[in-house]
Amino acid sequence: MAASGDRQAKKSKRPISHYSGGGSRSAAGALQPNRIYQMDCLGGLKRLRGQVSVIVTSPPYNIGKPYSTYHDDRPNHEYLEWMGRVARACKESLAEDGSLFLNIGGKPSDPLTPLKVVQRFGNVLALQNTIIWVKSIAISEEDIPKGRGIDEDISFGHYQPVNGPAFLNGCFEYIFHFTKKGRNDLDKLSVGVCYQDKSNVGRWQRVVADKRDRGNTWFIPYETINESRPHPSSFPVKLPEMCIKLHGVKRTKLVVDPFMGIGSTAVASARLDVPFIGFEVDPTYIKIAEKRVSGLQN
């Protein structure tokens, strides 16, 4: 997602009148739902104290991504201090039963920085679940169960190739699920999968339908597009959609993305008919996000 920090360089059922782009607004007064505000997320989150059900976000990774205005190459100590401030602001904005889903990645030559970011968030919130977002996967033919009609190696998804002999291609990122107490009930079957062995249905008293907990590995490929991507590090809409569902759509009163970028979290919220607020410092990204959400509502 794009930097909304303190340094810069199914159609929705919600009527379109409920959505107003906030790109040019200074956000004076109370923040209104279903808007994206051009403002620093630290200031915005302070104005939502205790109101947020779900935060889904992906801050800059500090690996030199080519954002339009933000310079993604801070000194590491400065970057981590900033992430600590973002973590504290997120905690203050969350409701007592709220969930924060933090998508973070890195580069193969520096695998520890994402974990250092998580440590900053873990200083103020409880890490309840760690989810591996599988962006690309390859399966050898010999590892595929017989009778599936597949007689060759297969691969799915997209990844960015790594040049050189030392490091492997990066095919996954983290989604860290934080809560205030670390014991929130979740709607696990809302993102569940069917049993491969149908005899499991009815075998145990607790299994009443052909669906089980998906677990903590989520294969979510990027959508294939024919033009260049307008943002260097956006996640697929399905990622925030699954996070919101896991938290529980019915009990979600407000979704916030502090680093809204081009609006994947806003689109997911609109699809699920839950209110959202986004913060983003780049007006170009805000315009794209507003157009994506408006496209769902027209």
Secondary structure, 3 states (H helix, E strand, C coil): CCCCCCCCCCCCCCCHHHCCCECCCCCCCCCCCCEEECCCHHHHHHCCCCCEEEEEECCCCCCCCCCCCCCCCCCHHHHHHHHHHHHHHHHHHEEEEEEEEEEECCECCECCHHHHHHHHHHCCCEEEEEEEEECEEEECHHHCCCCCCCCCCEEEECCECCCCCCCCCECEEEEEEEECCCCCCCCHHHHCECCCCHHHCCCCCCCCCCCECCCCEEECCCCCCCCCCCCCCCCCCHHHHHHHHHHCHHHCCCEEECCCCCCHHHHHHHHHCCCEEEECCCHHHHHHHHHHHHHHHC
